[in-house]
């Protein structure tokens, strides 16, 4: 069985919108793990494009195999990344996604080019474009 992967909000939105890199992600359907914060960020983006909450839920949830709640250890690891990555200007969602990848030991796929040079050695970040 193929292993699970983590997507950040940008990668999930690229998949939904069939943007560059979406074809890479299509092969991962059925193995996608996401932080609840990444789901919230993706839904927020869809709501900005005049989708209803129900429409965004129906669009996003079928793509996610496992949704990980933002719990205490996840929150503290995310906070620690704020200090480590203070000059990188990453969102809370991005840091939460990175923390989840560290916690679970799974590769993270993103469309965010800023992740290319984070300098983190304990997480496997893969750009989709």
BATI-262715 format. One record per atom (N, C-alpha, C): residue number from 1; residue in one letter; x, y negated, z. Coordinates in steps of 0.02 Angstrom, whole numbers, plus 50000, padded with zeros to 5 digits. Each point is the difference from the previous one (the first is absolute). Layout:
BEGIN
<pt NUM 'A' <X Y Z>>
...
% end
This chain:
BEGIN
<pt 1 'X' <50042 50060 50000>>
<pt 1 'X' <49958 49940 50000>>
<pt 1 'X' <50044 49937 50000>>
<pt 2 'X' <49979 49951 49962>>
<pt 2 'X' <50039 49938 49997>>
<pt 2 'X' <49988 49960 50063>>
<pt 3 'X' <50051 49963 50020>>
<pt 3 'X' <49995 49963 50063>>
<pt 3 'X' <49960 49936 49993>>
<pt 4 'X' <49981 49974 50057>>
<pt 4 'X' <49961 49939 50003>>
<pt 4 'X' <50045 49940 49986>>
<pt 5 'X' <49967 49945 49980>>
<pt 5 'X' <50035 49937 49987>>
<pt 5 'X' <49959 49944 50031>>
<pt 6 'X' <50034 49945 50015>>
<pt 6 'X' <49966 49941 50027>>
<pt 6 'X' <49998 49947 49946>>
<pt 7 'X' <49943 49967 49995>>
<pt 7 'X' <49993 49943 49955>>
<pt 7 'X' <49988 49937 50041>>
<pt 8 'X' <50028 49945 49979>>
<pt 8 'X' <49981 49937 50030>>
<pt 8 'X' <49941 49973 49960>>
<pt 9 'X' <49973 49944 50022>>
<pt 9 'X' <49941 49971 49967>>
<pt 9 'X' <50014 49984 49927>>
<pt 10 'X' <50060 49974 49985>>
<pt 10 'X' <50016 49980 49931>>
<pt 10 'X' <50000 50061 49953>>
<pt 11 'X' <50024 50056 50024>>
<pt 11 'X' <50001 50061 49959>>
<pt 11 'X' <49929 50026 49989>>
<pt 12 'X' <49959 50000 50052>>
<pt 12 'X' <49931 50024 49993>>
<pt 12 'X' <49962 49955 49951>>
<pt 13 'X' <50010 49935 50004>>
<pt 13 'X' <49967 49954 49954>>
<pt 13 'X' <50025 50009 49929>>
<pt 14 'X' <50065 50014 49991>>
<pt 14 'X' <50027 50013 49933>>
<pt 14 'X' <49967 50063 49971>>
<pt 15 'X' <49989 50050 50041>>
<pt 15 'X' <49966 50061 49978>>
<pt 15 'X' <49929 49985 49978>>
<pt 16 'X' <49963 49963 50041>>
<pt 16 'X' <49931 49984 49985>>
<pt 16 'X' <49994 49958 49937>>
<pt 17 'X' <50045 49952 49991>>
<pt 17 'X' <49997 49953 49944>>
<pt 17 'X' <50036 50027 49938>>
<pt 18 'X' <50030 50059 50005>>
<pt 18 'X' <50038 50030 49946>>
<pt 18 'X' <50056 49954 49976>>
<pt 19 'X' <50035 49970 50048>>
<pt 19 'X' <50056 49956 49986>>
<pt 19 'X' <50063 50041 49988>>
<pt 20 'X' <50055 49967 49979>>
<pt 20 'X' <50063 50037 49991>>
<pt 20 'X' <50018 50040 50062>>
<pt 21 'X' <50019 50062 49990>>
<pt 21 'X' <50017 50045 50055>>
<pt 21 'X' <49942 50044 50021>>
<pt 22 'X' <49939 49985 49978>>
<pt 22 'X' <49942 50040 50020>>
<pt 22 'X' <50007 50073 49979>>
<pt 23 'X' <50030 50012 49943>>
<pt 23 'X' <50007 50069 49976>>
<pt 23 'X' <50043 50042 50047>>
<pt 24 'X' <50049 49969 50032>>
<pt 24 'X' <50041 50035 50050>>
<pt 24 'X' <49957 50022 50058>>
<pt 25 'X' <49955 49956 50020>>
<pt 25 'X' <49958 50012 50059>>
<pt 25 'X' <49943 50050 49987>>
<pt 26 'X' <49977 50004 49938>>
<pt 26 'X' <49946 50046 49984>>
<pt 26 'X' <50017 50072 50018>>
<pt 27 'X' <50063 50018 49992>>
<pt 27 'X' <50022 50067 50017>>
<pt 27 'X' <49999 50014 50075>>
<pt 28 'X' <49991 49948 50040>>
<pt 28 'X' <50002 50006 50073>>
<pt 28 'X' <49931 50004 50031>>
<pt 29 'X' <49949 49995 49959>>
<pt 29 'X' <49932 50004 50027>>
<pt 29 'X' <49991 50066 50037>>
<pt 30 'X' <49968 49997 50057>>
<pt 30 'X' <49993 50058 50043>>
<pt 30 'X' <50055 50006 50052>>
<pt 31 'X' <50050 49956 49996>>
<pt 31 'X' <50057 50002 50048>>
<pt 31 'X' <50013 49932 50031>>
<pt 32 'X' <49955 49952 49990>>
<pt 32 'X' <50012 49931 50021>>
<pt 32 'X' <49981 49988 50073>>
<pt 33 'X' <50049 49975 50037>>
<pt 33 'X' <49991 49981 50070>>
<pt 33 'X' <50006 49924 50004>>
<pt 34 'X' <49957 49969 50040>>
<pt 34 'X' <50004 49928 50008>>
<pt 34 'X' <49986 49979 50072>>
<pt 35 'X' <50030 49945 50019>>
<pt 35 'X' <49985 49968 50063>>
<pt 35 'X' <49932 49966 49994>>
<pt 36 'X' <49963 49997 50055>>
<pt 36 'X' <49936 49965 49999>>
<pt 36 'X' <50010 49926 49983>>
<pt 37 'X' <50058 49972 50018>>
<pt 37 'X' <50014 49930 49982>>
<pt 37 'X' <50008 49992 49924>>
<pt 38 'X' <50029 50050 49967>>
<pt 38 'X' <50008 49996 49927>>
<pt 38 'X' <49932 50005 49967>>
<pt 39 'X' <49956 50042 50026>>
<pt 39 'X' <49932 50004 49974>>
<pt 39 'X' <49965 49933 50007>>
<pt 40 'X' <50007 49968 50058>>
<pt 40 'X' <49969 49935 50011>>
<pt 40 'X' <50026 49949 49951>>
<pt 41 'X' <50064 49999 49987>>
<pt 41 'X' <50031 49952 49953>>
<pt 41 'X' <49974 50012 49929>>
<pt 42 'X' <49996 50063 49979>>
<pt 42 'X' <49975 50016 49933>>
<pt 42 'X' <49926 49980 49994>>
<pt 43 'X' <49960 50015 50051>>
<pt 43 'X' <49929 49982 49998>>
<pt 43 'X' <49992 49924 49998>>
<pt 44 'X' <50041 49964 50039>>
<pt 44 'X' <49997 49927 50000>>
<pt 44 'X' <50012 49972 49930>>
<pt 45 'X' <50049 50028 49966>>
<pt 45 'X' <50016 49978 49931>>
<pt 45 'X' <49941 50012 49954>>
<pt 46 'X' <49969 50059 50005>>
<pt 46 'X' <49942 50015 49957>>
<pt 46 'X' <49941 49954 50016>>
<pt 47 'X' <49990 49984 50063>>
<pt 47 'X' <49946 49955 50019>>
<pt 47 'X' <50011 49930 49971>>
<pt 48 'X' <50063 49980 49993>>
<pt 48 'X' <50015 49935 49970>>
<pt 48 'X' <49981 49999 49926>>
<pt 49 'X' <49995 50059 49969>>
<pt 49 'X' <49980 50005 49930>>
<pt 49 'X' <49925 50015 49995>>
<pt 50 'X' <49963 49978 50050>>
<pt 50 'X' <49927 50003 50000>>
<pt 50 'X' <49970 50070 50004>>
<pt 51 'X' <50038 50049 50023>>
<pt 51 'X' <49971 50065 50015>>
<pt 51 'X' <49966 49995 50068>>
<pt 52 'X' <49949 50040 50009>>
<pt 52 'X' <49970 50004 50067>>
<pt 52 'X' <50043 50046 50043>>
<pt 53 'X' <49988 49999 50065>>
<pt 53 'X' <50037 50045 50044>>
<pt 53 'X' <49985 50072 49982>>
<pt 54 'X' <49938 50016 49985>>
<pt 54 'X' <49982 50069 49981>>
<pt 54 'X' <50035 50020 49936>>
<pt 55 'X' <50002 49956 49951>>
<pt 55 'X' <50034 50015 49937>>
<pt 55 'X' <50074 50013 50011>>
<pt 56 'X' <50031 49958 50041>>
<pt 56 'X' <50072 50009 50012>>
<pt 56 'X' <50012 50066 50038>>
<pt 57 'X' <49957 50016 50047>>
<pt 57 'X' <50005 50063 50036>>
<pt 57 'X' <49994 50060 49953>>
<pt 58 'X' <49951 49997 49955>>
<pt 58 'X' <49989 50054 49952>>
<pt 58 'X' <50057 50006 49950>>
<pt 59 'X' <50034 49945 49988>>
<pt 59 'X' <50057 49999 49953>>
<pt 59 'X' <50063 50027 50033>>
<pt 60 'X' <50012 49982 50063>>
<pt 60 'X' <50063 50015 50034>>
<pt 60 'X' <50001 50068 50035>>
<pt 61 'X' <49950 50014 50039>>
<pt 61 'X' <50002 50059 50044>>
<pt 61 'X' <50010 50067 49964>>
<pt 62 'X' <49970 50010 49941>>
<pt 62 'X' <50011 50064 49967>>
<pt 62 'X' <50073 50013 49979>>
<pt 63 'X' <50040 49947 49996>>
<pt 63 'X' <50069 50007 49979>>
<pt 63 'X' <50047 50018 50058>>
<pt 64 'X' <49977 49989 50061>>
<pt 64 'X' <50042 50010 50059>>
<pt 64 'X' <49984 50067 50032>>
<pt 65 'X' <50050 50042 50006>>
<pt 65 'X' <49991 50067 50029>>
<pt 65 'X' <50001 49997 50076>>
<pt 66 'X' <50042 49957 50027>>
<pt 66 'X' <50007 49995 50073>>
<pt 66 'X' <50010 49927 50019>>
<pt 67 'X' <49955 49975 50043>>
<pt 67 'X' <50004 49932 50024>>
<pt 67 'X' <50025 50002 50072>>
<pt 68 'X' <50055 49965 50013>>
<pt 68 'X' <50032 50000 50066>>
<pt 68 'X' <49980 49937 50038>>
<pt 69 'X' <49968 50008 50058>>
<pt 69 'X' <49981 49941 50040>>
<pt 69 'X' <50061 49962 50024>>
<pt 70 'X' <49993 49935 50008>>
<pt 70 'X' <50053 49957 50025>>
<pt 70 'X' <49999 50005 50076>>
<pt 71 'X' <50038 50048 50027>>
<pt 71 'X' <50000 50014 50072>>
<pt 71 'X' <50058 49965 50035>>
<pt 72 'X' <50008 50015 50063>>
<pt 72 'X' <50051 49966 50041>>
<pt 72 'X' <50071 50008 49974>>
<pt 73 'X' <50020 50062 49986>>
<pt 73 'X' <50070 50011 49977>>
<pt 73 'X' <50010 49967 49932>>
<pt 74 'X' <49951 50004 49958>>
<pt 74 'X' <50003 49969 49933>>
<pt 74 'X' <50006 49924 50007>>
<pt 75 'X' <49961 49972 50046>>
<pt 75 'X' <50002 49927 50012>>
<pt 75 'X' <50068 49978 50026>>
<pt 76 'X' <50029 50037 50045>>
<pt 76 'X' <50064 49981 50029>>
<pt 76 'X' <50057 50008 49949>>
<pt 77 'X' <49998 50052 49960>>
<pt 77 'X' <50051 50009 49948>>
<pt 77 'X' <49994 49944 49948>>
<pt 78 'X' <49938 49981 49984>>
<pt 78 'X' <49988 49945 49953>>
<pt 78 'X' <50029 49934 50028>>
<pt 79 'X' <49988 49989 50065>>
<pt 79 'X' <50027 49940 50032>>
<pt 79 'X' <50076 49999 49998>>
<pt 80 'X' <50031 50057 50012>>
<pt 80 'X' <50073 50004 49998>>
<pt 80 'X' <50027 49984 49930>>
<pt 81 'X' <49963 50020 49949>>
<pt 81 'X' <50021 49985 49931>>
<pt 81 'X' <49998 49925 49986>>
<pt 82 'X' <49956 49964 50035>>
<pt 82 'X' <49997 49928 49992>>
<pt 82 'X' <50068 49968 50015>>
<pt 83 'X' <50030 50024 50053>>
<pt 83 'X' <50066 49974 50020>>
<pt 83 'X' <50054 50022 49950>>
<pt 84 'X' <49998 50065 49981>>
<pt 84 'X' <50050 50026 49953>>
<pt 84 'X' <49997 49966 49932>>
<pt 85 'X' <49940 49984 49978>>
<pt 85 'X' <49990 49974 49932>>
<pt 85 'X' <49979 49927 50000>>
<pt 86 'X' <50023 49962 50049>>
<pt 86 'X' <49976 49931 50008>>
<pt 86 'X' <50012 49955 49940>>
<pt 87 'X' <50052 50013 49961>>
<pt 87 'X' <50014 49958 49942>>
<pt 87 'X' <49968 50026 49936>>
<pt 88 'X' <49959 50051 50004>>
<pt 88 'X' <49971 50031 49939>>
<pt 88 'X' <49929 49976 49985>>
<pt 89 'X' <49968 49964 50046>>
<pt 89 'X' <49933 49973 49990>>
<pt 89 'X' <49949 50053 49980>>
<pt 90 'X' <49997 50054 50038>>
<pt 90 'X' <49953 50054 49986>>
<pt 90 'X' <49936 49991 50041>>
<pt 91 'X' <49945 50019 49971>>
<pt 91 'X' <49935 49996 50035>>
<pt 91 'X' <49995 50052 50055>>
<pt 92 'X' <49951 49992 50043>>
<pt 92 'X' <49986 50049 50051>>
<pt 92 'X' <49985 50068 49968>>
<pt 93 'X' <49962 49999 49946>>
<pt 93 'X' <49983 50062 49965>>
<pt 93 'X' <50063 50035 49974>>
<pt 94 'X' <50045 49962 49972>>
<pt 94 'X' <50062 50029 49973>>
<pt 94 'X' <50042 50031 50055>>
<pt 95 'X' <50006 49965 50056>>
<pt 95 'X' <50039 50026 50056>>
<pt 95 'X' <49966 50062 50030>>
<pt 96 'X' <49934 49999 50003>>
<pt 96 'X' <49963 50059 50026>>
<pt 96 'X' <50010 50060 49954>>
<pt 97 'X' <50001 49988 49935>>
<pt 97 'X' <50011 50054 49952>>
<pt 97 'X' <50071 50029 50008>>
<pt 98 'X' <50049 49956 50007>>
<pt 98 'X' <50069 50023 50010>>
<pt 98 'X' <50006 50039 50066>>
<pt 99 'X' <49967 49976 50052>>
<pt 99 'X' <50002 50034 50064>>
<pt 99 'X' <49969 50070 49994>>
<pt 100 'X' <49946 50006 49963>>
<pt 100 'X' <49968 50065 49990>>
<pt 100 'X' <50047 50047 49963>>
<pt 101 'X' <50035 49975 49950>>
<pt 101 'X' <50048 50041 49963>>
<pt 101 'X' <50056 50025 50045>>
<pt 102 'X' <50022 49957 50045>>
<pt 102 'X' <50052 50020 50048>>
<pt 102 'X' <49974 50052 50048>>
<pt 103 'X' <49940 49989 50025>>
<pt 103 'X' <49970 50044 50049>>
<pt 103 'X' <49986 50070 49971>>
<pt 104 'X' <49976 50001 49938>>
<pt 104 'X' <49980 50064 49969>>
<pt 104 'X' <50055 50032 49959>>
<pt 105 'X' <50053 49962 49984>>
<pt 105 'X' <50053 50027 49958>>
<pt 105 'X' <49979 50014 49929>>
<pt 106 'X' <49955 49959 49974>>
<pt 106 'X' <49975 50009 49932>>
<pt 106 'X' <50022 49942 49956>>
<pt 107 'X' <50008 50013 49934>>
<pt 107 'X' <50018 49945 49955>>
<pt 107 'X' <49941 49951 49993>>
<pt 108 'X' <50018 49936 49991>>
<pt 108 'X' <49950 49947 49991>>
<pt 108 'X' <50006 49973 49929>>
<pt 109 'X' <49943 49995 49967>>
<pt 109 'X' <49997 49972 49933>>
<pt 109 'X' <49968 49930 50004>>
<pt 110 'X' <50032 49953 49966>>
<pt 110 'X' <49977 49930 50000>>
<pt 110 'X' <50010 49968 49932>>
<pt 111 'X' <49960 49949 49987>>
<pt 111 'X' <50010 49959 49940>>
<pt 111 'X' <50036 49935 50018>>
<pt 112 'X' <50015 49991 50063>>
<pt 112 'X' <50031 49939 50025>>
<pt 112 'X' <50076 50002 49990>>
<pt 113 'X' <50025 49962 49952>>
<pt 113 'X' <50071 50001 49983>>
<pt 113 'X' <50045 49977 50057>>
<pt 114 'X' <49973 49962 50047>>
<pt 114 'X' <50040 49977 50057>>
<pt 114 'X' <50025 50059 50043>>
<pt 115 'X' <49968 50056 49995>>
<pt 115 'X' <50019 50058 50040>>
<pt 115 'X' <50064 50033 49975>>
<pt 116 'X' <50024 49981 49941>>
<pt 116 'X' <50059 50031 49971>>
<pt 116 'X' <50063 49990 50041>>
<pt 117 'X' <50003 49945 50036>>
<pt 117 'X' <50061 49984 50036>>
<pt 117 'X' <49988 49987 50075>>
<pt 118 'X' <49961 50042 50031>>
<pt 118 'X' <49984 49991 50071>>
<pt 118 'X' <50059 50019 50045>>
<pt 119 'X' <50043 50044 49975>>
<pt 119 'X' <50058 50021 50040>>
<pt 119 'X' <49983 50050 50055>>
<pt 120 'X' <49943 50032 49995>>
<pt 120 'X' <49980 50050 50050>>
<pt 120 'X' <50026 50069 49978>>
<pt 121 'X' <50035 50034 50044>>
<pt 121 'X' <50027 50065 49982>>
<pt 121 'X' <49956 50058 50024>>
<pt 122 'X' <49952 49985 50043>>
<pt 122 'X' <49960 50054 50029>>
<pt 122 'X' <49930 50005 49969>>
<pt 123 'X' <49992 49974 49939>>
<pt 123 'X' <49937 50006 49965>>
<pt 123 'X' <50014 50003 49924>>
<pt 124 'X' <49961 50041 49966>>
<pt 124 'X' <50008 50012 49928>>
<pt 124 'X' <49948 49958 49962>>
<pt 125 'X' <50022 49942 49975>>
<pt 125 'X' <49956 49955 49962>>
<pt 125 'X' <50011 50011 49926>>
<pt 126 'X' <49944 50007 49964>>
<pt 126 'X' <50004 50011 49928>>
<pt 126 'X' <49956 49950 49964>>
<pt 127 'X' <50030 49962 49955>>
<pt 127 'X' <49962 49951 49961>>
<pt 127 'X' <49967 50035 49941>>
<pt 128 'X' <49937 49980 49986>>
<pt 128 'X' <49964 50032 49945>>
<pt 128 'X' <50009 49965 49933>>
<pt 129 'X' <50032 49941 50002>>
<pt 129 'X' <50011 49964 49936>>
<pt 129 'X' <50066 49964 50000>>
% end
